[in-house]
Amino acid sequence: MVVARNTMSRRQNPSEFLKQIIGKPVVVKLNSGIDYRGILSCLDGFMNIALEQTEEYSNGQLKNKYGDAFIRGNNVLYISTQKR
């Protein structure tokens, strides 16, 4: 029973997760397979994403570095947290 309670206390809805990761390093995976890694500066209800200190990766290889980047939400497959 204790395990079930601990599991339940860690659950959160996606909106809460997204609010908690603003200002933190993230990986944004696009439908095309490209990864963008950077600091999540903001996002909206359409999943449009603004990143700072952005790096572009293709097949695990660093391809480009950008200062700020804007990613249109309909291209986003997922967002995950990243340790830098």
Secondary structure as the mmCIF struct_conf table of DSSP 4:
data_model
#
loop_
_struct_conf.conf_type_id
_struct_conf.id
_struct_conf.beg_label_comp_id
_struct_conf.beg_label_asym_id
_struct_conf.beg_label_seq_id
_struct_conf.end_label_comp_id
_struct_conf.end_label_asym_id
_struct_conf.end_label_seq_id
HELX_RH_AL_P HELX_RH_AL_P1 VAL A 2 ARG A 10
HELX_RH_AL_P HELX_RH_AL_P2 PRO A 14 GLN A 20
TURN_TY1_P TURN_TY1_P1 ILE A 21 GLY A 23
BEND BEND1 LYS A 24 LYS A 24
STRN STRN1 PRO A 25 LEU A 30
TURN_TY1_P TURN_TY1_P2 ASN A 31 SER A 32
BEND BEND2 GLY A 33 GLY A 33
STRN STRN2 ASP A 35 LEU A 43
TURN_TY1_P TURN_TY1_P3 GLY A 45 PHE A 46
STRN STRN3 ILE A 49 SER A 58
TURN_TY1_P TURN_TY1_P4 ASN A 59 GLY A 60
STRN STRN4 GLN A 61 ILE A 71
HELX_RH_3T_P HELX_RH_3T_P1 GLY A 73 ASN A 75
STRN STRN5 VAL A 76 THR A 81
#
